[in-house]
Amino acid sequence: MYLSNVFTTFLTILLTSYTNPAHAGCYVTGDFISAEETGIQVGRACHGYGNPRVAGAFQGVFAPLQKKSSCVNVSGGQHVDMEITNLSTTTSLNLDDDVCQAEMMVNVYNCNQGGWHDAGGWKYRVDPNPGSC
């Protein structure tokens, strides 16, 4: 009986992980990210910047499946490509500025060469690359 329960539990875990793959990952090749500098640029893209205030690239309404992108030059002869996609196929959505920044920073802090993940109906991506935008 015990062995049967262990087998059933193992099989359930195995099938669940196989049928529900994680929609996240870190790049394992390419340029390394400057978390501090990229964090500043993420904040500008999510919250806006300047006086008078200029809207950030990720502010405003996203149409269904719309992707908004931003490319920023950073030090060291590098640029960072940033993207957010509304994964809804039917609904236009407005991404909260604080959620935008927090979720983009997941890719910065957890992936030293950039990465991507899906959360709350959105796809977030940060990718450092050589050269200018």
Phi and psi in degrees as GROMACS dihedral restraints (atoms count N, CA, C in turn):
[ dihedral_restraints ]
;  ai    aj    ak    al  type     phi  dphi    fc
    3     4     5     6     1   -61.4    20    10
    4     5     6     7     1   -44.9    20    10
    6     7     8     9     1   -61.8    20    10
    7     8     9    10     1   -37.9    20    10
    9    10    11    12     1   -63.8    20    10
   10    11    12    13     1   -42.2    20    10
   12    13    14    15     1   -65.6    20    10
   13    14    15    16     1   -39.8    20    10
   15    16    17    18     1   -63.8    20    10
   16    17    18    19     1   -44.7    20    10
   18    19    20    21     1   -62.9    20    10
   19    20    21    22     1   -44.2    20    10
   21    22    23    24     1   -61.9    20    10
   22    23    24    25     1   -43.8    20    10
   24    25    26    27     1   -62.5    20    10
   25    26    27    28     1   -45.8    20    10
   27    28    29    30     1   -60.5    20    10
   28    29    30    31     1   -45.1    20    10
   30    31    32    33     1   -63.8    20    10
   31    32    33    34     1   -40.5    20    10
   33    34    35    36     1   -62.5    20    10
   34    35    36    37     1   -45.5    20    10
   36    37    38    39     1   -63.2    20    10
   37    38    39    40     1   -44.1    20    10
   39    40    41    42     1   -61.8    20    10
   40    41    42    43     1   -47.2    20    10
   42    43    44    45     1   -68.1    20    10
   43    44    45    46     1   -38.2    20    10
   45    46    47    48     1   -63.3    20    10
   46    47    48    49     1   -44.4    20    10
   48    49    50    51     1   -70.4    20    10
   49    50    51    52     1   -28.0    20    10
   51    52    53    54     1   -76.1    20    10
   52    53    54    55     1   -39.7    20    10
   54    55    56    57     1   -87.3    20    10
   55    56    57    58     1   -13.6    20    10
   57    58    59    60     1  -124.1    20    10
   58    59    60    61     1    71.6    20    10
   60    61    62    63     1   -66.1    20    10
   61    62    63    64     1   147.7    20    10
   63    64    65    66     1   -66.7    20    10
   64    65    66    67     1   139.1    20    10
   66    67    68    69     1  -103.2    20    10
   67    68    69    70     1    63.7    20    10
   69    70    71    72     1  -158.2    20    10
   70    71    72    73     1   158.1    20    10
   72    73    74    75     1  -179.9    20    10
   73    74    75    76     1   162.5    20    10
   75    76    77    78     1  -113.3    20    10
   76    77    78    79     1   141.5    20    10
   78    79    80    81     1   -70.7    20    10
   79    80    81    82     1   140.2    20    10
   81    82    83    84     1  -111.2    20    10
   82    83    84    85     1    -0.1    20    10
   84    85    86    87     1  -132.2    20    10
   85    86    87    88     1   166.9    20    10
   87    88    89    90     1    99.6    20    10
   88    89    90    91     1  -169.5    20    10
   90    91    92    93     1   -71.2    20    10
   91    92    93    94     1   151.1    20    10
   93    94    95    96     1   -86.5    20    10
   94    95    96    97     1   152.0    20    10
   96    97    98    99     1   -96.7    20    10
   97    98    99   100     1   143.0    20    10
   99   100   101   102     1   -92.7    20    10
  100   101   102   103     1   104.1    20    10
  102   103   104   105     1   -60.5    20    10
  103   104   105   106     1   -41.5    20    10
  105   106   107   108     1   -65.5    20    10
  106   107   108   109     1   -50.7    20    10
  108   109   110   111     1   -67.5    20    10
  109   110   111   112     1   -41.3    20    10
  111   112   113   114     1   -66.4    20    10
  112   113   114   115     1   -36.9    20    10
  114   115   116   117     1   -59.1    20    10
  115   116   117   118     1   -39.9    20    10
  117   118   119   120     1   -62.9    20    10
  118   119   120   121     1   -44.1    20    10
  120   121   122   123     1   -68.2    20    10
  121   122   123   124     1   -36.7    20    10
  123   124   125   126     1   -62.0    20    10
  124   125   126   127     1   -44.6    20    10
  126   127   128   129     1   -58.4    20    10
  127   128   129   130     1   -42.0    20    10
  129   130   131   132     1   -65.5    20    10
  130   131   132   133     1   -42.1    20    10
  132   133   134   135     1   -68.5    20    10
  133   134   135   136     1   -31.3    20    10
  135   136   137   138     1   -89.6    20    10
  136   137   138   139     1   -33.0    20    10
  138   139   140   141     1  -110.4    20    10
  139   140   141   142     1   -13.5    20    10
  141   142   143   144     1    89.8    20    10
  142   143   144   145     1   178.6    20    10
  144   145   146   147     1  -162.7    20    10
  145   146   147   148     1   166.5    20    10
  147   148   149   150     1    85.7    20    10
  148   149   150   151     1   173.4    20    10
  150   151   152   153     1  -141.3    20    10
  151   152   153   154     1   105.2    20    10
  153   154   155   156     1   -70.7    20    10
  154   155   156   157     1   157.0    20    10
  156   157   158   159     1   -63.0    20    10
  157   158   159   160     1   132.5    20    10
  159   160   161   162     1  -109.8    20    10
  160   161   162   163     1   132.5    20    10
  162   163   164   165     1   -63.1    20    10
  163   164   165   166     1   141.0    20    10
  165   166   167   168     1   -77.0    20    10
  166   167   168   169     1   161.0    20    10
  168   169   170   171     1   -60.5    20    10
  169   170   171   172     1   -27.4    20    10
  171   172   173   174     1  -103.7    20    10
  172   173   174   175     1    11.3    20    10
  174   175   176   177     1   -88.7    20    10
  175   176   177   178     1   157.7    20    10
  177   178   179   180     1    95.0    20    10
  178   179   180   181     1  -178.0    20    10
  180   181   182   183     1   -80.9    20    10
  181   182   183   184     1   137.6    20    10
  183   184   185   186     1  -104.1    20    10
  184   185   186   187     1   125.3    20    10
  186   187   188   189     1   -67.6    20    10
  187   188   189   190     1   165.0    20    10
  189   190   191   192     1   -53.4    20    10
  190   191   192   193     1   130.7    20    10
  192   193   194   195     1    63.3    20    10
  193   194   195   196     1    10.9    20    10
  195   196   197   198     1   -71.7    20    10
  196   197   198   199     1   137.8    20    10
  198   199   200   201     1  -111.3    20    10
  199   200   201   202     1   129.9    20    10
  201   202   203   204     1  -110.6    20    10
  202   203   204   205     1   139.0    20    10
  204   205   206   207     1  -127.0    20    10
  205   206   207   208     1   155.0    20    10
  207   208   209   210     1  -145.2    20    10
  208   209   210   211     1   138.1    20    10
  210   211   212   213     1  -120.7    20    10
  211   212   213   214     1   126.2    20    10
  213   214   215   216     1  -127.1    20    10
  214   215   216   217     1   138.1    20    10
  216   217   218   219     1   -82.1    20    10
  217   218   219   220     1   135.9    20    10
  219   220   221   222     1  -125.6    20    10
  220   221   222   223     1   176.5    20    10
  222   223   224   225     1   -66.6    20    10
  223   224   225   226     1   167.8    20    10
  225   226   227   228     1    77.5    20    10
  226   227   228   229     1    20.5    20    10
  228   229   230   231     1    66.6    20    10
  229   230   231   232     1    35.9    20    10
  231   232   233   234     1  -126.7    20    10
  232   233   234   235     1   157.5    20    10
  234   235   236   237     1  -131.9    20    10
  235   236   237   238     1   161.3    20    10
  237   238   239   240     1  -123.4    20    10
  238   239   240   241     1   123.5    20    10
  240   241   242   243     1   -90.0    20    10
  241   242   243   244     1   129.1    20    10
  243   244   245   246     1  -126.8    20    10
  244   245   246   247     1   139.0    20    10
  246   247   248   249     1  -142.5    20    10
  247   248   249   250     1   145.0    20    10
  249   250   251   252     1  -133.8    20    10
  250   251   252   253     1   134.6    20    10
  252   253   254   255     1  -124.0    20    10
  253   254   255   256     1   132.6    20    10
  255   256   257   258     1   -77.3    20    10
  256   257   258   259     1   116.4    20    10
  258   259   260   261     1   -84.2    20    10
  259   260   261   262     1    -4.9    20    10
  261   262   263   264     1   -69.6    20    10
  262   263   264   265     1   135.3    20    10
  264   265   266   267     1   -89.4    20    10
  265   266   267   268     1    -8.2    20    10
  267   268   269   270     1  -129.8    20    10
  268   269   270   271     1   -17.9    20    10
  270   271   272   273     1  -121.7    20    10
  271   272   273   274     1   131.6    20    10
  273   274   275   276     1   -76.5    20    10
  274   275   276   277     1   139.0    20    10
  276   277   278   279     1  -134.8    20    10
  277   278   279   280     1   152.3    20    10
  279   280   281   282     1  -112.8    20    10
  280   281   282   283     1   115.6    20    10
  282   283   284   285     1   -79.0    20    10
  283   284   285   286     1   126.5    20    10
  285   286   287   288     1   -59.8    20    10
  286   287   288   289     1   135.0    20    10
  288   289   290   291     1   -58.7    20    10
  289   290   291   292     1   -42.4    20    10
  291   292   293   294     1   -69.0    20    10
  292   293   294   295     1   -38.4    20    10
  294   295   296   297     1   -64.9    20    10
  295   296   297   298     1   -42.9    20    10
  297   298   299   300     1   -52.5    20    10
  298   299   300   301     1   -53.0    20    10
  300   301   302   303     1   -65.6    20    10
  301   302   303   304     1   -44.9    20    10
  303   304   305   306     1   -61.8    20    10
  304   305   306   307     1   -44.2    20    10
  306   307   308   309     1   -71.5    20    10
  307   308   309   310     1   -38.0    20    10
  309   310   311   312     1   -64.2    20    10
  310   311   312   313     1   -37.1    20    10
  312   313   314   315     1   -70.1    20    10
  313   314   315   316     1   -21.0    20    10
  315   316   317   318     1   -56.4    20    10
  316   317   318   319     1   -43.5    20    10
  318   319   320   321     1   -70.3    20    10
  319   320   321   322     1   -29.5    20    10
  321   322   323   324     1   -75.9    20    10
  322   323   324   325     1   -49.3    20    10
  324   325   326   327     1   -76.5    20    10
  325   326   327   328     1   -31.9    20    10
  327   328   329   330     1   -91.2    20    10
  328   329   330   331     1   -14.4    20    10
  330   331   332   333     1  -134.0    20    10
  331   332   333   334     1   105.4    20    10
  333   334   335   336     1   -73.2    20    10
  334   335   336   337     1    -4.2    20    10
  336   337   338   339     1  -122.2    20    10
  337   338   339   340     1    21.3    20    10
  339   340   341   342     1    85.6    20    10
  340   341   342   343     1   170.3    20    10
  342   343   344   345     1   179.6    20    10
  343   344   345   346     1  -168.4    20    10
  345   346   347   348     1  -148.5    20    10
  346   347   348   349     1   156.5    20    10
  348   349   350   351     1  -162.2    20    10
  349   350   351   352     1   159.0    20    10
  351   352   353   354     1  -105.6    20    10
  352   353   354   355     1   139.0    20    10
  354   355   356   357     1  -157.0    20    10
  355   356   357   358     1   131.6    20    10
  357   358   359   360     1    57.3    20    10
  358   359   360   361     1    31.6    20    10
  360   361   362   363     1    87.4    20    10
  361   362   363   364     1    13.1    20    10
  363   364   365   366     1  -129.2    20    10
  364   365   366   367     1   151.3    20    10
  366   367   368   369     1  -113.3    20    10
  367   368   369   370     1   130.3    20    10
  369   370   371   372     1  -117.3    20    10
  370   371   372   373     1   135.5    20    10
  372   373   374   375     1  -142.5    20    10
  373   374   375   376     1   136.3    20    10
  375   376   377   378     1  -132.2    20    10
  376   377   378   379     1   128.4    20    10
  378   379   380   381     1  -142.4    20    10
  379   380   381   382     1   104.7    20    10
  381   382   383   384     1   -76.8    20    10
  382   383   384   385     1   142.6    20    10
  384   385   386   387     1  -144.8    20    10
  385   386   387   388     1   158.7    20    10
  387   388   389   390     1   -74.5    20    10
  388   389   390   391     1   155.2    20    10
  390   391   392   393     1    84.7    20    10
  391   392   393   394     1  -178.9    20    10
  393   394   395   396     1   -91.4    20    10
  394   395   396   397     1   165.4    20    10
